[in-house]
Amino acid sequence: MEEKKKSPFLRLLTFLLTAVLLLGSVLLIFNWRKLNFDFIRRYFSYRSLARNESGQTEPFLYAGGVKSSFLQLGDDLLVCSSSGVRLYSAGGGAFIDQPSALAQPFASTVGSTALVYDAGGNDLFVYRDREQVFAYTAETGRSILSASLSAQGRLTVVTQGSGVKGAVTVYDADFQPSFSLNISSRFVTDAILSPDGQTLALATSGQTGGSFDSQVSFYSLGQAQPDAVCSLGNNTILQLNWASEPLRVLGENALAFVSSDGALTGSYSYDRRVLKGFSLEGDTCALLLGKYRAGSTADLVTVNSKGEETASLPMEEQILSLSSAGRYLSVLTADGLTIYSDDLEPYHVTSGLPGVRRALQRGDGSVILISEETARLYLPD
């Protein structure tokens, strides 16, 4: 039997539908990073929280004051101050309230694990799943210089005391000492494990050929001698971040990127500008650079892992808070809050936030707004 021919209208409809699907596929491929479904994620994560028309949930009281350290721990808010450590849910429920005398509290988080220590003091605490899982007190005559957590939950502690310029101890996931180094030739200022937990990076300072020299040294765990050393010259190291490859090294004069074989894979010079603020927690690094230390005029720049400037915005207002997470960067001024994508395109803008002095960006696009005595979650539309 002869096959019945399709009508011209049906053939045209089939052609148009196929063309639309192909065009849609092409647009999806080339604009994938511009698509943002985090509003769906926020809806399901926070649908039980009541919020007002501006997207803010009810504020809750926190202890510690606005000068505390504020960090995101999973979906919770970690508050560290000289009076102790507290952990709150997004709705204000308190899970941890540990009074402690911390003269200079420093804190960091990795996933659901938090590290809190007293820089220059003796006490260190680790929290996981909303409870304390480890406590450490430095030996008599020693003080904690810095500490860090790896993605596997391993702890690295740098202490200083008589006889050595830096003692580094790495603890396994059960917080048992597994590796240690005593450095007497150079001052150790920071130490951090690689994402795979197999390599230890040390930030050190000292003299080479009579000149000041900052270095990053890489050790395979179990080895007493470094596998590689990267010299950064007179660029004093302020902070290390190794959440992903390569290692991010924040310096006084430049932001450097160093691979575990000691190679300098990228560097972004501040070009004689003053580092007035920074955040290394996002997909790209955010820097606030000004010509002078005083004054509100500055440039907000983002830098990729090759040391290349990816975006720049002039800022004329005083920035009260700068925070990044994932693909988002929040900037708080007296006029309000702007949430940017990592290419510094505005994602959400809001004004009228009286009393807010800090903003803590979260990876899903939400922000915790912090006033002198209260904190609240802000959910952009």
C-alpha positions in Angstrom: 0.0 0.0 0.0 1.4 3.4 -0.9 2.5 5.4 2.2 0.3 8.4 2.9 2.2 11.7 2.4 2.5 14.2 5.2 0.8 17.4 4.8 2.9 20.5 4.0 1.8 22.1 7.3 2.9 19.1 9.4 6.3 19.0 7.6 6.7 22.7 8.3 5.8 22.2 12.0 8.3 19.3 12.4 11.0 21.4 10.8 10.3 24.4 13.1 10.3 22.2 16.2 13.6 20.6 15.2 15.1 24.0 14.6 14.0 25.4 17.9 15.4 22.4 19.8 18.7 22.7 18.0 18.9 26.4 18.6 18.0 25.9 22.3 20.8 23.3 22.6 23.3 25.7 21.2 22.3 28.5 23.4 22.4 26.2 26.5 25.9 25.1 25.7 27.3 28.6 25.2 25.4 30.3 28.0 25.6 27.6 30.7 27.4 29.7 33.2 24.8 32.5 32.8 22.0 30.2 33.8 21.2 30.3 37.5 18.8 27.9 39.2 19.9 28.8 42.8 16.6 30.5 43.4 15.0 27.0 43.2 17.6 25.7 45.6 16.9 28.6 48.0 13.2 28.0 47.8 13.3 24.4 48.9 16.1 25.1 51.5 14.4 28.0 53.2 10.7 27.7 52.4 9.9 27.1 56.1 11.4 30.4 57.1 9.1 33.4 57.2 10.4 36.5 55.5 9.3 40.0 54.8 8.7 41.7 51.5 12.4 42.6 51.2 13.5 39.0 51.5 14.8 39.2 55.1 13.9 36.6 57.7 13.3 37.5 61.3 16.4 38.7 63.1 17.8 36.7 66.0 20.1 37.7 68.8 23.7 36.5 68.8 26.5 36.9 71.4 29.9 38.3 70.7 29.4 41.7 69.0 29.9 42.8 65.4 33.8 42.6 65.7 33.5 38.8 66.0 34.5 36.4 63.2 31.5 35.2 61.2 31.7 32.1 59.0 29.2 29.8 57.2 29.3 26.2 58.6 27.0 24.1 56.3 23.7 26.0 56.6 24.6 27.5 60.0 26.3 30.6 61.3 29.5 30.3 63.3 30.3 33.3 65.6 33.8 33.5 67.3 34.7 36.3 69.7 37.0 36.9 72.6 34.2 35.5 74.9 33.7 32.2 73.1 32.3 30.2 70.2 28.6 30.0 69.2 26.8 28.2 66.4 23.3 29.3 65.1 20.9 27.9 62.6 19.6 30.2 59.8 16.5 30.7 61.9 18.4 31.6 65.1 18.4 28.2 66.9 21.6 27.9 69.1 23.5 24.6 68.8 26.8 25.5 70.4 27.5 28.1 73.2 31.0 27.6 74.5 32.5 30.3 76.7 36.2 30.6 76.1 38.8 33.3 76.6 40.2 33.9 73.1 42.4 37.0 72.9 42.7 36.8 69.1 40.2 34.3 67.8 40.7 33.0 64.2 38.3 30.6 62.5 37.9 28.7 59.2 35.5 26.1 57.9 35.6 23.3 55.5 32.3 21.7 54.7 30.6 20.8 58.0 33.8 21.1 60.0 35.0 24.3 61.8 38.4 25.2 63.3 38.7 27.9 65.9 42.0 28.9 67.6 43.5 31.7 69.6 46.3 33.2 67.5 49.3 33.7 69.7 47.6 31.8 72.5 47.3 28.2 73.5 43.7 26.9 72.7 42.3 25.3 69.6 38.9 23.7 69.0 37.4 21.7 66.1 33.6 21.4 65.6 31.7 19.0 63.4 28.0 18.1 63.0 27.1 20.9 65.5 29.4 19.6 68.3 32.9 19.9 69.6 35.0 16.9 68.4 38.6 18.0 69.3 40.3 20.4 71.7 44.0 21.2 71.8 46.2 23.2 74.2 49.7 24.1 73.2 52.6 22.9 75.4 54.0 25.2 78.0 56.4 27.7 76.3 54.7 27.4 72.9 52.0 29.4 71.3 49.7 28.7 68.3 50.8 30.8 65.3 48.3 29.4 62.7 46.2 26.3 61.9 44.2 25.0 59.0 41.8 22.1 58.0 41.9 20.0 54.9 39.0 18.7 52.8 39.5 15.3 54.5 39.1 16.9 58.0 42.9 16.7 58.8 44.3 19.4 61.0 47.6 21.2 60.6 48.9 23.3 63.5 51.9 25.7 63.5 53.4 26.6 66.9 56.3 28.8 67.9 58.6 28.6 70.9 62.2 28.6 72.1 64.6 26.6 70.0 62.7 26.6 66.7 61.2 29.2 64.4 58.3 27.0 63.5 57.0 23.6 64.5 54.4 22.0 62.2 52.2 19.1 63.2 49.7 17.3 61.0 46.9 15.3 62.6 44.9 12.5 60.9 41.1 12.4 60.6 41.0 11.0 64.1 43.1 13.9 65.4 46.2 11.8 66.1 49.6 13.3 65.2 50.8 11.7 61.9 53.6 14.0 60.8 55.7 16.8 62.3 58.5 19.2 61.2 60.7 21.5 63.2 62.1 24.4 61.2 65.0 26.4 62.7 66.4 28.2 59.6 63.3 30.3 58.6 60.2 31.6 60.4 57.1 29.5 59.5 54.0 31.7 59.3 51.4 29.4 57.9 50.9 25.8 56.7 48.2 24.0 54.8 47.5 20.6 53.2 46.7 20.0 49.5 43.2 19.1 48.5 44.2 15.4 48.3 45.9 15.6 51.7 49.2 14.3 50.4 51.3 17.4 50.3 52.1 20.0 52.9 52.7 23.7 52.0 54.6 26.0 54.4 54.8 29.7 54.1 58.1 30.9 55.5 60.1 34.2 55.7 63.8 34.8 56.1 66.8 36.0 54.3 68.3 34.8 51.0 71.6 36.4 50.0 71.2 39.1 52.5 67.7 40.1 51.3 64.3 39.4 52.7 62.6 36.5 51.0 59.2 34.9 51.3 58.9 31.3 50.2 56.4 28.5 49.9 57.9 25.1 50.5 56.2 21.8 49.6 56.7 18.6 51.6 55.4 15.1 50.8 54.0 13.8 54.1 56.7 11.7 55.9 59.6 13.6 54.2 61.8 15.9 56.3 63.1 17.8 53.2 61.0 19.8 50.8 60.3 18.5 47.4 60.1 22.0 45.9 60.4 25.6 47.0 58.9 28.7 45.3 60.4 32.1 46.1 58.1 35.1 46.2 60.9 37.7 47.0 59.8 40.5 49.3 56.1 39.8 48.8 55.2 39.1 52.5 52.7 36.2 52.7 49.4 37.0 54.4 47.3 34.0 53.8 47.2 30.6 52.1 44.1 29.0 50.5 44.3 25.5 48.9 40.7 24.6 48.5 41.5 23.8 44.9 44.5 23.7 42.6 46.7 25.7 42.4 47.6 27.0 45.8 46.4 30.6 46.3 49.0 32.8 48.1 47.8 36.2 49.2 50.8 38.5 49.5 51.3 42.1 50.6 52.2 43.2 47.1 50.7 40.5 44.8 48.4 37.5 44.6 50.3 34.4 43.5 49.3 31.0 42.3 51.7 28.1 42.9 51.5 24.5 41.9 52.7 21.7 44.2 55.9 21.3 42.1 56.9 24.8 43.2 56.1 26.5 39.9 54.7 30.0 39.9 51.7 29.4 37.6 50.3 32.9 37.8 50.7 36.2 39.6 48.6 39.4 39.9 50.5 42.5 41.0 48.7 45.2 42.9 50.6 47.7 40.9 51.6 49.8 43.9 48.0 49.9 45.2 47.1 49.1 48.8 45.3 45.9 49.6 42.2 47.2 51.5 40.1 44.0 51.4 40.0 40.5 49.9 38.1 37.3 49.8 39.7 34.0 48.5 36.7 31.8 49.2 34.9 32.1 45.9 35.4 30.5 42.5 37.6 33.5 41.7 39.6 35.7 44.1 38.3 39.1 44.9 40.6 42.0 45.8 39.8 45.6 46.9 42.7 47.8 45.9 43.1 51.5 46.6 45.8 54.1 45.8 45.8 55.2 49.5 45.0 53.3 52.7 42.7 56.0 53.8 39.6 57.1 51.8 36.8 55.2 50.1 38.0 55.2 46.4 39.2 51.8 45.4 39.0 49.2 42.6 37.2 45.9 43.1 38.8 43.2 40.9 38.4 39.5 40.4 41.3 37.3 39.5 41.3 33.8 38.0 43.7 30.9 38.8 46.1 32.1 36.1 46.7 35.4 37.8 44.6 37.2 35.2 42.2 40.0 36.0 38.7 38.9 34.9 36.7 41.9 35.9 37.1 45.3 37.6 34.8 47.9 39.0 35.6 51.3 40.5 34.2 51.8 44.0 33.5 55.4 45.2 31.7 54.4 48.5 33.3 53.0 51.6 32.9 49.2 51.6 31.8 47.9 55.0 32.0 44.2 54.1 33.3 42.1 51.2 32.5 38.4 51.1 32.5 35.6 48.4 31.3 32.1 48.1 31.0 29.9 45.0 30.0 32.1 42.1 28.8 35.0 44.2 30.4 38.1 45.7 28.6 40.5 48.1 29.5 44.1 48.7 28.0 46.0 51.6 28.0 49.8 51.7 26.1 52.4 53.7 23.6 52.5 50.9 22.8 48.8 50.7 23.9 45.4 49.5 24.9 44.4 46.0 25.4 40.7 45.1 27.6 40.2 42.1 28.4 37.2 40.0 32.1 36.4 39.8 32.4 38.5 36.6 31.2 41.5 38.6 27.8 41.6 36.9 25.1 42.6 39.4 23.0 39.6 40.4 20.8 41.4 43.0 20.7 44.9 44.5 18.9 46.0 47.6 19.0 49.2 49.6 17.7 50.3 53.0 19.6 48.1 55.4 20.1 50.4 58.4 22.4 49.1 61.1 23.8 46.3 59.0 27.6 46.2 59.3 28.7 42.8 58.0 27.5 40.6 55.2 28.4 36.9 54.9 27.9 35.5 51.4 26.7 31.9 51.0 27.2 29.6 48.1 23.5 29.4 47.2 23.3 33.2 46.7 21.8 34.0 50.1 23.5 36.4 52.5 23.6 36.6 56.3 23.2 40.3 57.3 24.9 41.1 60.6 24.1 44.1 62.9 25.5 45.0 66.3 23.5 42.5 68.2 21.4 40.6 65.6 21.8 38.6 62.5 19.3 37.5 59.8 19.2 35.7 56.6 18.6 37.6 53.3 17.1 35.7 50.4 17.4 37.5 47.0 14.4 37.0 44.6 
